[in-house]
Amino acid sequence: MTTTIGIISDTHGLMRPEAIEALRGVDRIVHAGDVGSPEVLEALAEVSPVTAVRGNIDKGAWAKALPESEVLEIGSVSLYVLHEIGQLDLDPVAADFQAVIAGHSHNPSVETRNGVIYLNPGSAGPRRFKLPVALARLKISGNQITTEVVRLPSKERDSRRSLGSTRRRGRSARRVDRS
């Protein structure tokens, strides 16, 4: 039996319909922090059960309920989830983790070191610099793990536009999109 986990991070309060569509059919969703709002978690929970950790922008009472790190056991596979890889305070090999999932950099990446997969799904939130808008899928079959980074379509041209900032007649306006 194969278990598929959707991995998303750095939504910053923006839940893209393209992200929801890309996550349909997964068995579980992991949000690796910088959620931005409880509505993001509610939208994800309509797709599949969610495990989430708190990121550096997650503030307020709703965010305090999120742990800084989480351990998921899927069959014989152990996953360690945190927001910033620089705050990893254990040896994943010694702790017998098969994968470490982290966000924060907004840059999707997959690498294997000492037999441990390090997966950053990138950011599915507002586009930042020229980095792709992305999420990832992790498939577990027995003790085998495969990963896939999924690039999402994005109409945004640059990071300023993605944050909803506009300049009109010398005044700055900011829109918050929570859809």
C-alpha positions, -999 to 999 in steps of 0.1 A, spaced: 0 0 0 13 35 -9 6 65 13 8 99 -4 15 130 17 11 165 4 38 188 17 31 226 17 48 255 34 51 293 36 15 300 25 16 333 45 -22 335 47 -27 328 9 -45 295 0 -42 292 -37 -69 272 -55 -41 256 -76 -25 243 -43 -58 228 -32 -62 211 -65 -27 197 -64 -33 183 -30 -66 165 -38 -63 128 -33 -34 128 -8 -38 108 24 -24 135 47 -12 171 44 19 184 62 22 222 65 59 231 73 51 265 89 45 301 80 8 292 77 -3 328 81 -39 323 92 -61 296 106 -82 298 75 -54 282 55 -54 252 79 -93 250 76 -91 250 38 -64 222 38 -85 201 63 -113 200 38 -90 181 15 -73 157 40 -61 155 76 -35 181 84 -3 181 105 12 216 108 41 232 126 45 269 136 67 292 115 84 324 123 54 345 110 27 325 128 16 347 157 -15 349 179 -35 324 199 -43 301 170 -6 298 162 4 290 197 -15 258 194 9 247 166 40 228 177 75 240 167 82 205 154 63 173 148 71 136 143 50 116 119 51 78 118 37 64 85 41 26 87 78 19 92 88 54 81 95 83 105 93 119 94 105 149 113 88 183 105 100 217 115 100 252 98 136 262 97 162 236 89 188 257 108 169 249 140 172 212 136 186 202 170 190 164 166 208 140 144 182 125 120 203 94 114 209 87 151 172 94 157 162 70 129 143 95 108 140 87 71 131 122 61 133 158 74 107 182 61 113 220 65 102 252 48 113 288 54 136 294 24 108 294 -1 131 275 -24 120 239 -32 147 213 -28 152 176 -23 185 161 -12 197 130 5 224 130 31 236 100 50 205 81 39 180 109 51 159 128 27 157 166 33 127 180 16 117 217 13 85 220 -6 91 257 -14 64 283 -10 28 280 -20 21 315 -8 29 349 -23 56 346 -49 90 358 -36 117 371 -58 120 347 -88 115 316 -68 88 292 -81 55 288 -64 55 251 -53 46 223 -30 56 187 -29 43 151 -26 60 124 -7 50 88 -14 57 60 11 55 24 1 68 1 28 100 17 38 106 33 3 101 70 -1 98 89 -34 94 127 -36 81 151 -62 82 189 -63 50 203 -79 54 237 -95 21 257 -94 11 281 -120 15 317 -109 4 349 -126 24 372 -104 53 390 -120 74 399 -90 74 398 -52 60 433 -47 29 424 -68 24 391 -51 21 408 -17 -8 429 -31 11 462 -27 1 488 -52 11 525 -55 -16 550 -64 -10 587 -64 19 584 -39 -1 564 -14 6 527 -6 -23 503 -4 -21 467 8 -47 440 1 -49 408 21 -62 378 1 -75 351 24 -93 331 -3 
